[in-house]
Amino acid sequence: MPNLQEQFGQIDIYLFDQLLKGRITPGMRVLDAGCGSGRNLIYFLREHYEVFAVDSDPSAIQYTRQLAASLAPSLPASNFRVEAIEEMTFSNAFADVVLSSAVLHFAQSDKHFEAMLRGTWRVLKPGGLLFCRLASTIGMENQVHQIAGRRFLLPDGSERYLVDEPLLLRLTKELRGQLADPLKTTIVQNQRCMTTWIVRKD
């Protein structure tokens, strides 16, 4: 019997919350759009979900393929692709759940952000769940410094594309989605704030 660390790895705590709420269940097709090292996929691989992932970094996909090979050897390597999320080769309405964890805040402009978001939303099935975590100004409005547009310098020294509550609510409406949970923001003391945006596709 694997311990908690082995079973869940470094899963995002708010993604774990979605599991506890029964919104992501075995048999669902999960697509991680911007998977990095695959830290949010360990549980899904162990529990034999249909898992797919993309990342623009070839080394990240290589690592995720190795992780999948060790935990779910029946999954083909082609499930894990080196692609930008705005140009994913998966079909429309492909996945029951799309994960976007610490990805969208790397957008370079409004146009880039919209392309990334639309690409992510496109592959989600009607009735499916978008789990998104991204940097925001919420709760730290006076500690970030605007560079240009929605690009800001954060107290931790990083530059990010930052959203706020009005933008996320407007985007939810424009996408014809419904918030599955209220927006939740974690403020990391004098560093950054991360907002959880969970949307059900109508």
C-alpha positions in Angstrom: 0.0 0.0 0.0 1.7 3.3 -1.1 2.0 6.0 1.5 0.4 9.4 0.8 3.6 10.8 -0.7 3.8 7.9 -3.1 0.1 7.9 -4.0 -0.3 11.7 -4.6 3.2 13.1 -5.0 3.4 16.9 -4.9 -0.2 17.3 -6.1 -1.6 20.9 -5.9 -3.7 21.0 -2.7 -6.6 22.6 -4.5 -6.6 19.9 -7.1 -6.6 17.4 -4.3 -9.7 19.2 -3.0 -11.5 18.5 -6.3 -10.8 14.8 -5.9 -12.2 15.0 -2.4 -15.3 16.7 -3.8 -15.8 13.8 -6.2 -15.5 16.0 -9.3 -12.7 14.0 -10.9 -13.4 10.3 -10.9 -11.9 7.1 -12.4 -12.7 6.7 -16.1 -12.3 10.4 -16.9 -9.9 11.6 -19.5 -7.4 14.0 -17.9 -5.3 16.4 -19.9 -2.5 18.4 -18.2 -2.0 21.5 -20.4 1.5 22.6 -19.3 2.5 19.5 -17.3 6.0 20.4 -16.3 7.5 17.4 -14.5 4.0 15.8 -14.1 3.7 16.5 -10.4 -0.1 16.7 -10.7 -0.4 13.5 -12.6 1.0 10.9 -10.2 -2.4 10.0 -8.6 -4.1 9.8 -12.0 -1.4 7.6 -13.5 -1.6 5.3 -10.4 -5.3 5.0 -10.6 -5.4 4.2 -14.3 -7.1 7.3 -15.6 -6.7 8.1 -19.3 -3.9 10.7 -18.9 -2.6 13.0 -21.6 -0.2 16.0 -21.3 1.6 18.7 -23.2 4.4 21.0 -22.4 6.6 23.2 -24.6 9.7 22.0 -22.8 11.0 18.7 -24.4 12.8 17.7 -21.2 9.6 18.1 -19.2 7.8 15.7 -21.6 10.7 13.3 -21.5 10.4 13.2 -17.7 6.6 12.9 -17.7 6.9 10.0 -20.2 9.3 8.2 -17.9 7.0 8.8 -14.9 4.0 7.4 -16.9 6.1 4.4 -18.0 6.8 3.6 -14.4 3.3 4.1 -13.1 1.0 3.3 -16.1 3.1 1.4 -18.6 0.0 0.7 -20.8 -0.3 4.4 -21.7 1.4 5.2 -25.1 4.2 7.7 -25.1 2.2 9.6 -27.8 -0.2 10.7 -25.0 2.6 13.1 -23.9 3.5 15.7 -26.5 5.9 18.6 -26.9 3.5 21.4 -27.8 2.5 24.9 -26.9 -0.9 24.9 -25.3 -2.3 27.3 -27.8 -1.4 24.9 -30.6 -2.3 21.5 -29.0 -3.0 18.8 -31.6 -5.7 17.1 -29.5 -9.2 17.4 -31.0 -12.0 19.7 -29.8 -13.9 18.5 -26.7 -11.2 15.9 -26.0 -10.9 15.7 -22.2 -13.3 15.5 -19.2 -10.8 17.5 -17.1 -8.1 19.9 -18.2 -5.4 21.0 -15.7 -3.7 24.3 -16.1 -1.4 24.7 -13.1 1.0 27.7 -13.0 0.9 28.1 -16.8 -1.2 31.0 -18.0 0.7 33.6 -16.0 3.7 33.1 -18.4 1.7 34.8 -21.2 3.6 37.7 -22.8 0.6 39.8 -23.7 -3.2 40.0 -23.7 -3.2 38.3 -27.1 -0.9 35.5 -26.0 -3.0 35.0 -22.8 -6.2 34.7 -24.8 -4.6 32.2 -27.2 -3.4 30.1 -24.4 -6.7 30.2 -22.6 -8.8 29.5 -25.8 -6.5 26.6 -26.7 -7.0 25.1 -23.2 -10.7 25.6 -23.3 -11.1 24.2 -26.8 -10.0 20.7 -25.7 -12.5 20.5 -22.8 -15.7 18.6 -23.3 -19.1 20.2 -22.6 -19.8 19.5 -19.0 -16.0 19.1 -18.3 -14.0 20.8 -15.6 -11.2 23.3 -16.1 -8.8 23.4 -13.1 -6.7 26.5 -13.3 -4.1 28.0 -10.9 -2.4 31.2 -11.9 -0.8 34.3 -10.5 -3.0 37.3 -9.7 -3.0 40.7 -8.1 -5.7 39.7 -5.7 -4.7 40.7 -2.2 -1.4 42.1 -3.3 -2.5 45.0 -5.4 -0.1 47.4 -3.7 3.0 45.2 -3.8 3.2 44.5 -7.6 4.7 46.9 -10.1 3.2 47.2 -13.6 5.7 46.7 -16.5 3.2 46.9 -19.4 -0.4 45.9 -19.7 -1.0 43.0 -17.3 2.7 42.2 -17.1 3.9 42.9 -13.5 7.1 42.6 -11.4 6.3 40.6 -8.3 7.9 41.0 -4.9 9.7 37.7 -5.4 11.5 39.2 -8.4 9.6 37.3 -11.1 7.7 38.9 -14.0 4.2 37.5 -14.6 1.0 38.1 -16.5 -1.4 38.8 -13.6 -5.2 38.5 -13.6 -7.7 39.9 -11.2 -11.3 39.0 -10.1 -13.1 41.2 -12.6 -11.1 39.7 -15.5 -11.7 36.1 -14.4 -15.4 36.7 -13.9 -15.6 38.3 -17.3 -13.7 35.4 -18.9 -16.0 32.9 -17.2 -19.0 34.6 -18.8 -17.4 35.0 -22.2 -16.5 31.3 -22.2 -20.1 30.4 -21.3 -18.8 28.6 -18.3 -19.9 28.4 -14.7 -17.7 28.7 -11.6 -17.6 25.4 -9.9 -16.1 27.0 -6.8 -15.7 30.6 -5.7 -12.3 32.1 -6.6 -9.8 31.2 -4.0 -6.4 33.1 -3.6 -3.4 32.0 -1.6 -1.1 34.8 -0.6 2.5 33.8 -0.1 3.9 36.4 2.3 5.6 39.3 0.5 6.2 37.1 -2.6 3.2 36.4 -4.8 -0.4 35.4 -4.8 -2.0 32.4 -6.7 -5.6 32.2 -7.6 -7.6 29.0 -8.1 -10.2 29.3 -10.9 -12.4 26.3 -11.5 -14.8 26.4 -14.3 -17.4 24.0 -15.6 -18.0 24.1 -19.3 -21.7 24.4 -20.2 
